[in-house]
Amino acid sequence: MEVDEIRQVRLDKLKHLEDSGISAYATRFDRTDSIADVIKGFKEEKEVLVAGRLMASRSHGKVLFADLEDQSGKIQLFIKTQEVTTKGFEVVKALDIGDIIGVRGTLFITKTGQQSVRVAQITFLSKSLLSLPEKWHGLKDVEIRYRQRYVDLIVNKDVREIFIKRSRIVSYIRSFLDKLGFLEVETPMLQPMAGGARGRPFQTKHNAYDMDVFLRIAPELYLKRLLVGGLEKVYEMNRNFRNEGVSTRHNPEFTMLEVYQAYGDYQDMMKMTEDLISGLAQEITGSYKVAYQGKEIDFTPPWERRSFAKVVKEKFDIDPQDSAQVMLDKVKAHKNQKVKVDKLTRSAVMKIVEDMLEEEQVINPVFFTDYFTFLCPLAKTLPENKAVSQRFEVFIAGMEVGNAYSELNDAQEQRQRLREDLEDDLETGNRCVDEDFLNALEYGMPPAGGLGIGIDRLVMLLTDAPSIRDVILFPLMKPQQ
């Protein structure tokens, strides 16, 4: 039958229920146990009240076998159709796959050894008017899965497990930081200017103030204001927004963890990152060795350290003092083919270099240190080399997962560095120097280490998900025709 025909058949069943004085949308249902608890403590002849969605049914004469599923698990129902009535109405006749029902019955084991519920009463909790898809897997359906995540969650147990694990990951991170004495805070998502990172912002207007505002691209400058204010160890599990491209690793709305610790530096953040993520791998998967897209990631600490400046020098002969044109010429010579940049800046050329390095597919976690200072306007420089910053990025399975600095706390140097960054950043637009942040620095900010970790990418790695959209419940989608 066509979708409209199926829906009409179900509407007719709904009307029959209503005409019989039976509500198809009950107010509540008092379960005695989840299905998982029923199975765990299974005892024959025990009476139970369980609820869930009807996922399959098999008729054998006057007996109906059905699968009832809730978030915790699935159990078989054994229903003698003529015995299960409500107000004289054989409610089994109104059942469809997808209906949410509550059942009262006793536990028993069938002749084939199947743990089951012998149903005495059925309560309709929500009548399903649309049929569930018979086949939901495969690339041809991937767009529908993201658009109708609610259906994806109903029929794909593996998808539900990903988001249950995501919740566990976030809870573990919060617990880890709370035990270290960090304070969770909240900073504005709606900001008068875009700052704290490079990125093209989303812009809108606040009518009451008649002012332009931006969805935040990073919370960094607000979190540092808190260090100025005397909060020494803070973190935020924050939502950021960047008006840029979409890929398997990028979504316009994404989740970041940012952590700041007064009197520390990027070395402290490196140790924290290693401890946090390796412990998380153990907690979620039971091992330091995790399968990801056909490869094995070994999270066992300590992780490898590599100098970005050294790698770039060895591979491309690029020095931090080189001009943008010299850098581009060296990249072209290395790649032995045309390399295009939209606007010739040192940062634009180095983005190409970083992308080429990512293509080498570093599998196990690696800390890349010694980034060029012009790429890190908010980081302190090495005392022995002002052209190189106290920064690291951590790469796992070819993806950048974390980024950390020894935070620059010299207000005068910070002003100069931010102005230089704006001159070098011609791509993202709508950015300017945050004078209030510089004013805060002039009151004095303690030396500090700061860390950012991409939660979505981390969840991808720990759930074997190939795309960031697989770990975001409702990713932004292009409108359908």
NORBELJO-V129888 format. One record per pair of residues at least 12 apart in sequence whose C-alpha atoms are under 10 Angstrom apart, sorted by the first residue. I is the first residue (numbers start at 1). J is the second residue. If there is no record, write none. Layout:
[[I J] [I J]]
This chain:
[[3 129] [3 130] [3 131] [4 129] [4 130] [6 129] [6 130] [6 131] [7 128] [7 129] [7 130] [7 131] [8 129] [8 130] [9 94] [9 129] [10 94] [10 95] [10 96] [10 127] [10 128] [10 129] [10 130] [10 131] [11 127] [11 128] [11 129] [11 130] [12 94] [13 91] [13 93] [13 94] [13 95] [13 96] [13 127] [13 129] [14 94] [14 95] [14 127] [14 128] [14 129] [15 94] [16 89] [16 91] [16 93] [16 94] [17 86] [17 89] [17 90] [17 91] [17 93] [17 94] [17 124] [20 86] [20 87] [20 88] [20 89] [20 91] [21 86] [21 87] [21 89] [22 86] [22 87] [22 89] [22 91] [22 123] [22 124] [23 123] [23 124] [23 125] [23 126] [23 127] [24 94] [24 99] [24 100] [24 101] [24 123] [24 124] [24 125] [24 126] [24 127] [24 128] [25 100] [25 101] [25 123] [25 124] [25 125] [25 126] [25 127] [26 101] [26 102] [26 123] [26 124] [26 125] [26 126] [26 127] [27 124] [27 125] [27 126] [28 102] [28 123] [28 125] [29 49] [29 50] [29 51] [29 101] [29 102] [29 103] [29 123] [29 124] [29 125] [30 49] [30 50] [30 51] [30 102] [31 48] [31 49] [31 50] [31 51] [31 102] [31 103] [31 104] [32 47] [32 48] [32 49] [32 50] [32 51] [32 104] [33 48] [33 49] [33 50] [33 51] [34 48] [34 49] [34 50] [34 51] [34 52] [34 69] [34 70] [34 71] [34 72] [34 73] [34 74] [35 48] [35 49] [35 50] [35 51] [35 52] [35 68] [35 69] [35 70] [35 71] [35 72] [35 73] [35 74] [35 75] [36 69] [36 70] [36 71] [36 72] [36 73] [36 74] [36 75] [37 72] [37 73] [38 50] [38 73] [38 74] [38 75] [38 107] [38 115] [38 116] [38 117] [39 73] [39 74] [39 75] [39 107] [39 115] [39 116] [42 107] [42 108] [42 109] [42 115] [42 116] [43 106] [43 107] [43 108] [43 109] [43 115] [44 106] [44 107] [44 108] [44 109] [44 115] [44 116] [44 117] [45 105] [45 106] [45 107] [45 108] [45 109] [45 117] [45 118] [46 105] [46 106] [46 107] [46 108] [46 117] [47 104] [47 105] [47 106] [47 107] [47 108] [47 117] [47 118] [47 119] [47 120] [48 103] [48 104] [48 105] [48 106] [48 107] [48 117] [48 118] [48 119] [49 102] [49 103] [49 104] [49 105] [49 106] [49 117] [49 119] [49 121] [49 122] [50 68] [50 69] [50 70] [50 75] [50 101] [50 102] [50 103] [50 104] [50 105] [50 117] [51 68] [51 69] [51 70] [51 100] [51 101] [51 102] [51 103] [51 104] [51 122] [51 123] [51 124] [51 125] [52 67] [52 68] [52 69] [52 70] [52 71] [52 72] [52 73] [52 74] [52 75] [52 98] [52 99] [52 100] [52 101] [52 102] [52 103] [52 125] [52 126] [53 67] [53 68] [53 69] [53 70] [53 71] [53 74] [53 96] [53 97] [53 98] [53 99] [53 100] [53 101] [53 102] [53 125] [53 126] [53 127] [53 128] [53 154] [54 66] [54 67] [54 68] [54 69] [54 70] [54 74] [54 76] [54 77] [54 95] [54 96] [54 97] [54 98] [54 99] [54 100] [54 101] [54 102] [54 128] [55 67] [55 68] [55 69] [55 70] [55 74] [55 96] [55 97] [55 98] [55 99] [55 100] [55 132] [55 154] [55 155] [56 68] [56 69] [56 76] [56 96] [56 97] [56 98] [57 76] [57 77] [57 78] [57 95] [57 96] [57 97] [58 78] [59 79] [59 81] [60 80] [61 80] [61 81] [62 79] [62 80] [62 81] [62 82] [62 83] [63 78] [63 79] [63 80] [63 81] [63 82] [63 83] [64 77] [64 78] [64 79] [64 80] [64 81] [64 92] [65 77] [65 78] [65 79] [65 80] [65 116] [65 117] [65 118] [66 78] [66 79] [66 97] [66 116] [66 117] [67 97] [67 116] [68 97] [68 98] [68 99] [68 100] [68 101] [68 102] [68 103] [68 117] [69 100] [69 101] [69 154] [70 100] [70 154] [71 153] [71 154] [71 157] [71 160] [71 161] [71 164] [73 157] [75 114] [75 115] [75 116] [75 117] [76 110] [76 114] [76 115] [76 116] [76 117] [76 118] [77 103] [77 105] [77 107] [77 115] [77 116] [77 117] [77 118] [77 119] [78 105] [78 106] [78 107] [78 108] [78 110] [78 115] [78 116] [78 117] [78 118] [78 119] [78 120] [79 92] [79 105] [79 117] [79 118] [79 119] [79 120] [79 121] [79 122] [80 92] [80 118] [80 119] [80 120] [81 93] [81 119] [81 120] [83 119] [83 120] [83 121] [84 119] [84 120] [84 121] [84 122] [85 120] [85 121] [85 122] [85 123] [86 121] [86 122] [86 123] [90 122] [91 121] [91 122] [91 123] [91 124] [92 122] [94 124] [94 127] [95 122] [95 124] [95 127] [95 128] [96 127] [96 128] [96 129] [96 130] [96 131] [97 127] [97 128] [97 129] [97 130] [97 131] [97 132] [98 126] [98 127] [98 128] [98 129] [98 130] [98 131] [98 132] [98 154] [98 155] [99 124] [99 125] [99 126] [99 127] [99 128] [99 129] [99 130] [99 131] [100 123] [100 124] [100 125] [100 126] [100 127] [100 128] [101 122] [101 123] [101 124] [101 125] [101 126] [101 127] [102 121] [102 122] [102 123] [102 124] [102 125] [102 126] [103 117] [103 118] [103 119] [103 120] [103 121] [103 122] [103 123] [103 124] [104 117] [104 118] [104 119] [104 120] [104 121] [104 122] [104 123] [105 117] [105 118] [105 119] [105 120] [105 121] [105 122] [106 118] [106 119] [106 120] [107 119] [132 151] [132 152] [132 154] [132 155] [133 151] [133 152] [133 155] [134 155] [135 155] [136 151] [136 152] [136 155] [136 156] [137 152] [137 155] [137 156] [142 469] [142 470] [143 469] [143 477] [143 478] [145 470] [145 474] [146 469] [146 470] [146 472] [146 473] [146 474] [146 475] [146 476] [146 477] [147 473] [147 474] [147 475] [147 476] [147 477] [147 478] [147 479] [147 480] [148 473] [148 474] [149 470] [149 472] [149 473] [149 474] [149 475] [150 473] [150 474] [153 473] [158 463] [159 463] [159 465] [159 470] [159 471] [159 473] [160 473] [161 463] [162 459] [162 460] [162 462] [162 463] [162 464] [162 465] [162 470] [162 471] [162 472] [162 473] [163 459] [163 463] [163 470] [163 471] [163 472] [163 473] [165 284] [165 285] [165 459] [165 462] [165 463] [165 471] [166 284] [166 455] [166 456] [166 458] [166 459] [166 460] [166 462] [166 463] [166 471] [166 472] [167 459] [168 280] [168 283] [168 284] [169 277] [169 280] [169 281] [169 283] [169 284] [169 455] [169 458] [169 459] [169 462] [170 237] [170 257] [170 280] [170 455] [170 459] [172 276] [172 279] [172 280] [172 283] [172 284] [173 237] [173 257] [173 276] [173 277] [173 279] [173 280] [173 455] [174 235] [174 236] [174 237] [174 257] [176 272] [176 275] [176 276] [176 279] [176 280] [177 233] [177 234] [177 235] [177 259] [177 272] [177 276] [178 233] [178 234] [178 235] [180 233] [181 232] [181 233] [181 234] [182 231] [182 232] [182 233] [182 234] [182 235] [182 236] [182 259] [182 260] [182 261] [183 231] [183 232] [183 233] [183 234] [183 235] [183 236] [183 259] [183 260] [184 233] [184 234] [184 235] [184 236] [184 237] [184 259] [185 223] [185 226] [185 234] [185 235] [185 236] [185 237] [185 238] [186 219] [186 222] [186 223] [186 234] [186 235] [186 236] [186 237] [186 238] [187 216] [187 218] [187 219] [187 220] [187 221] [187 222] [187 223] [187 226] [187 236] [187 238] [188 215] [188 216] [188 218] [188 219] [188 222] [188 238] [189 213] [189 214] [189 215] [189 216] [189 217] [189 218] [189 219] [189 238] [189 239] [189 240] [189 241] [190 203] [190 204] [190 206] [190 213] [190 214] [190 215] [190 216] [190 217] [191 203] [191 212] [191 213] [191 214] [191 215] [191 216] [191 217] [191 219] [192 205] [192 206] [192 211] [192 212] [192 213] [192 214] [192 215] [192 216] [192 434] [193 212] [193 213] [193 214] [193 215] [193 216] [193 217] [193 430] [193 431] [193 432] [193 433] [193 434] [194 213] [194 214] [194 215] [194 216] [194 217] [194 218] [194 219] [194 429] [194 430] [194 431] [194 432] [194 433] [194 434] [195 214] [195 216] [195 217] [195 218] [195 219] [195 220] [195 221] [195 222] [195 430] [195 431] [195 432] [195 433] [195 434] [195 437] [196 216] [196 217] [196 218] [196 219] [196 220] [196 221] [196 222] [196 223] [196 224] [196 377] [196 378] [196 431] [196 434] [197 216] [197 217] [197 218] [197 219] [197 220] [197 221] [197 376] [197 377] [197 378] [197 431] [198 217] [198 218] [198 242] [198 375] [198 421] [198 422] [198 425] [198 427] [198 428] [198 429] [198 431] [199 216] [199 217] [199 218] [199 241] [199 242] [199 243] [199 244] [199 425] [199 427] [199 428] [199 429] [199 430] [199 431] [200 216] [200 217] [200 241] [200 242] [200 243] [200 244] [200 427] [200 428] [200 429] [200 430] [200 431] [201 213] [201 214] [201 215] [201 216] [201 217] [201 218] [201 240] [201 241] [201 242] [201 243] [201 244] [201 252] [201 428] [201 429] [201 430] [201 431] [202 214] [202 215] [202 216] [202 217] [202 241] [202 242] [202 243] [202 244] [202 252] [202 430] [203 215] [203 216] [203 243] [203 430] [214 241] [214 430] [215 239] [215 240] [215 241] [215 242] [215 243] [215 253] [216 238] [216 239] [216 240] [216 241] [216 242] [217 239] [217 240] [217 241] [217 242] [217 243] [217 252] [217 253] [217 254] [218 238] [218 239] [218 240] [218 241] [218 242] [218 256] [218 258] [218 452] [219 236] [219 237] [219 238] [219 239] [219 240] [219 256] [219 257] [219 258] [220 236] [220 258] [220 259] [220 260] [220 378] [220 450] [220 451] [220 452] [221 378] [221 434] [221 436] [221 437] [221 438] [221 440] [222 436] [222 437] [222 440] [223 235] [223 236] [223 258] [223 259] [223 260] [223 450] [224 259] [224 260] [224 261] [224 262] [224 407] [224 409] [224 437] [224 440] [224 441] [224 445] [224 446] [224 448] [224 450] [225 436] [225 437] [225 438] [225 439] [225 440] [225 441] [225 443] [225 444] [225 445] [226 260] [226 440] [226 445] [227 260] [227 261] [227 262] [227 440] [227 441] [227 444] [227 445] [227 446] [227 447] [227 448] [228 262] [228 409] [228 437] [228 440] [228 441] [228 442] [228 443] [228 444] [228 445] [228 446] [229 440] [229 443] [229 444] [229 445] [230 262] [230 445] [230 446] [231 260] [231 261] [231 262] [232 260] [232 261] [232 262] [232 263] [232 264] [232 445] [232 446] [232 448] [233 259] [233 260] [233 261] [233 262] [233 263] [233 264] [233 448] [233 449] [233 450] [234 258] [234 259] [234 260] [234 261] [234 262] [234 450] [235 257] [235 258] [235 259] [235 260] [235 261] [235 450] [235 451] [235 452] [236 256] [236 257] [236 258] [236 259] [236 260] [236 452] [237 255] [237 256] [237 257] [237 258] [237 259] [237 452] [237 453] [237 454] [237 455] [238 254] [238 255] [238 256] [238 257] [238 258] [238 455] [239 253] [239 254] [239 255] [239 256] [239 257] [240 252] [240 253] [240 254] [240 255] [240 256] [241 253] [241 254] [241 255] [242 254] [242 428] [243 428] [244 428] [246 468] [246 469] [246 476] [246 477] [247 467] [247 468] [247 469] [248 457] [248 465] [248 466] [248 467] [248 468] [248 469] [248 470] [249 399] [249 400] [249 456] [249 457] [249 460] [249 466] [249 467] [249 468] [249 469] [250 456] [250 457] [250 467] [250 468] [250 469] [251 456] [251 467] [251 468] [251 469] [251 472] [251 475] [251 476] [251 477] [252 475] [252 476] [253 472] [253 475] [253 476] [254 454] [254 455] [254 456] [254 457] [254 468] [254 472] [254 475] [255 453] [255 454] [255 455] [255 456] [255 457] [255 472] [256 401] [256 402] [256 452] [256 453] [256 454] [256 455] [256 456] [256 457] [257 402] [257 451] [257 452] [257 453] [257 454] [257 455] [258 402] [258 403] [258 404] [258 450] [258 451] [258 452] [258 453] [258 454] [259 272] [259 404] [259 449] [259 450] [259 451] [259 452] [259 453] [260 404] [260 405] [260 406] [260 407] [260 448] [260 449] [260 450] [260 451] [260 452] [261 406] [261 407] [261 446] [261 447] [261 448] [261 449] [261 450] [261 451] [262 407] [262 445] [262 446] [262 447] [262 448] [262 449] [262 450] [263 406] [263 445] [263 446] [263 447] [263 448] [263 449] [264 406] [264 407] [264 446] [264 447] [264 448] [264 449] [264 450] [265 380] [265 390] [265 391] [265 404] [265 405] [265 406] [265 407] [265 447] [265 448] [265 449] [265 450] [265 451] [266 369] [266 379] [266 380] [266 390] [266 391] [266 392] [266 403] [266 404] [266 405] [266 406] [266 407] [266 448] [266 449] [266 450] [266 451] [267 390] [267 391] [267 392] [267 404] [267 405] [267 406] [267 449] [268 404] [268 405] [268 406] [268 448] [268 449] [268 450] [268 451] [269 391] [269 392] [269 403] [269 404] [269 405] [269 406] [269 448] [269 449] [269 450] [269 451] [269 452] [270 303] [270 367] [270 391] [270 392] [270 393] [270 394] [270 402] [270 403] [270 404] [270 405] [270 449] [270 450] [270 451] [271 301] [271 302] [271 303] [272 451] [273 367] [273 394] [273 402] [273 403] [273 404] [273 451] [273 452] [273 453] [274 299] [274 300] [274 301] [274 302] [274 303] [274 365] [274 367] [274 394] [275 299] [275 300] [275 301] [275 302] [277 299] [277 300] [277 301] [277 365] [277 453] [277 458] [277 462] [278 298] [278 299] [278 300] [278 301] [278 302] [278 303] [278 365] [279 299] [279 300] [279 301] [280 299] [280 458] [280 462] [281 298] [281 299] [281 300] [281 458] [281 461] [281 462] [282 299] [282 300] [282 462] [284 462] [284 463] [285 462] [285 463] [287 299] [287 300] [288 300] [288 301] [289 364] [290 461] [290 462] [290 463] [290 464] [291 461] [291 462] [291 463] [291 464] [292 363] [292 397] [292 460] [292 461] [292 462] [292 463] [292 464] [292 465] [292 466] [293 397] [293 461] [293 463] [293 464] [293 465] [293 466] [294 464] [295 363] [295 364] [295 397] [295 464] [296 363] [296 364] [296 397] [297 362] [297 363] [297 364] [297 365] [297 396] [297 397] [297 461] [297 462] [298 363] [298 364] [298 365] [298 396] [299 363] [299 364] [299 365] [299 366] [299 396] [300 364] [300 365] [301 365] [302 365] [302 366] [303 364] [303 365] [303 366] [303 367] [303 394] [304 364] [304 365] [304 366] [304 367] [304 368] [304 394] [305 365] [305 366] [305 367] [305 368] [305 369] [305 392] [305 394] [306 366] [306 367] [306 368] [306 369] [306 370] [306 392] [307 367] [307 368] [307 369] [307 370] [307 371] [307 392] [308 354] [308 357] [308 367] [308 368] [308 369] [308 370] [308 371] [308 372] [308 388] [308 391] [308 392] [308 393] [309 368] [309 369] [309 370] [309 371] [309 372] [309 387] [309 388] [309 389] [310 368] [310 369] [310 370] [310 371] [311 357] [311 368] [311 370] [312 350] [312 353] [312 354] [312 357] [312 371] [315 330] [315 331] [315 334] [315 353] [315 357] [316 328] [316 329] [316 330] [316 331] [316 332] [316 333] [316 334] [316 335] [316 353] [317 330] [317 331] [317 334] [318 330] [318 331] [318 350] [318 353] [319 372] [319 387] [320 346] [320 350] [320 371] [320 372] [320 373] [320 374] [320 375] [320 386] [320 387] [320 388] [321 346] [321 372] [321 373] [321 374] [321 387] [322 346] [323 344] [323 345] [323 346] [324 343] [324 344] [324 345] [324 346] [324 347] [324 348] [324 349] [324 350] [324 424] [325 344] [325 345] [325 346] [325 349] [326 346] [326 349] [327 344] [327 345] [327 346] [327 349] [327 350] [327 353] [328 340] [328 341] [328 344] [328 345] [328 346] [328 348] [328 349] [328 350] [328 352] [328 353] [329 349] [331 349] [331 350] [331 352] [331 353] [331 356] [335 356] [339 352] [340 352] [342 426] [342 427] [343 424] [343 425] [343 426] [343 427] [344 424] [344 425] [344 426] [344 427] [345 423] [345 424] [345 425] [345 426] [345 427] [346 374] [346 375] [346 424] [346 425] [347 372] [347 374] [347 375] [347 421] [347 424] [347 425] [347 426] [347 427] [348 424] [348 425] [348 426] [348 427] [350 372] [350 375] [351 375] [355 398] [355 399] [357 398] [358 395] [358 396] [358 397] [358 398] [358 399] [358 400] [359 398] [359 399] [360 397] [360 398] [361 395] [361 396] [361 397] [361 398] [361 399] [362 395] [362 396] [362 397] [362 398] [362 399] [363 395] [363 396] [363 397] [363 398] [363 399] [364 395] [364 396] [364 397] [364 398] [365 394] [365 395] [365 396] [365 397] [365 398] [365 399] [365 400] [365 401] [366 392] [366 393] [366 394] [366 395] [366 396] [366 397] [366 398] [366 400] [367 391] [367 392] [367 393] [367 394] [367 395] [367 396] [367 400] [367 402] [367 403] [368 391] [368 392] [368 393] [368 394] [368 395] [368 403] [369 388] [369 389] [369 390] [369 391] [369 392] [369 393] [369 394] [369 403] [369 404] [369 405] [370 382] [370 385] [370 387] [370 388] [370 389] [370 390] [370 391] [370 392] [370 393] [371 387] [371 388] [371 389] [371 390] [371 391] [371 392] [371 393] [372 386] [372 387] [372 388] [372 389] [372 390] [372 391] [373 385] [373 386] [373 387] [373 388] [373 389] [373 390] [373 391] [373 417] [374 387] [374 388] [374 389] [374 417] [374 418] [374 420] [374 421] [374 424] [375 388] [375 389] [375 391] [375 421] [375 424] [375 425] [376 388] [376 389] [376 390] [376 391] [376 405] [376 407] [376 408] [376 417] [376 418] [376 421] [377 389] [377 407] [377 408] [377 413] [377 414] [377 415] [377 416] [377 417] [377 418] [377 419] [377 420] [377 421] [377 422] [378 391] [378 405] [378 406] [378 407] [378 408] [378 409] [378 413] [378 414] [378 415] [378 417] [378 418] [378 421] [379 391] [379 404] [379 405] [379 406] [379 407] [379 408] [379 409] [379 414] [379 417] [379 449] [379 450] [380 405] [380 406] [380 407] [380 408] [380 409] [380 410] [380 413] [380 414] [380 447] [381 405] [381 406] [381 407] [381 408] [382 406] [389 405] [389 406] [389 407] [389 408] [390 404] [390 405] [390 406] [390 407] [390 408] [390 449] [391 403] [391 404] [391 405] [391 406] [391 407] [391 449] [391 450] [391 451] [392 404] [392 405] [392 406] [392 451] [393 405] [393 451] [393 452] [393 453] [394 453] [396 457] [396 458] [396 461] [397 461] [399 457] [399 458] [399 461] [400 453] [400 454] [400 457] [400 458] [401 452] [401 453] [401 454] [401 455] [401 456] [401 457] [401 458] [401 461] [402 451] [402 452] [402 453] [402 454] [402 455] [402 457] [402 458] [403 450] [403 451] [403 452] [403 453] [403 454] [404 449] [404 450] [404 451] [404 452] [404 453] [405 448] [405 449] [405 450] [405 451] [405 452] [406 447] [406 448] [406 449] [406 450] [406 451] [407 445] [407 446] [407 447] [407 448] [407 449] [407 450] [407 451] [408 441] [408 445] [408 446] [408 447] [408 448] [408 449] [409 438] [409 441] [409 442] [409 444] [409 445] [409 446] [409 447] [409 448] [410 438] [410 441] [410 442] [410 444] [410 445] [410 446] [410 447] [411 437] [411 438] [411 439] [411 440] [411 441] [411 442] [411 443] [411 444] [411 445] [412 438] [412 441] [412 442] [414 433] [414 437] [414 438] [414 441] [415 433] [415 434] [415 435] [415 437] [415 438] [415 441] [416 433] [417 433] [418 432] [418 433] [418 434] [418 438] [419 432] [419 433] [421 433] [455 471] [456 468] [456 469] [456 470] [456 471] [456 472] [457 471] [458 471] [459 471] [459 472] [460 472]]
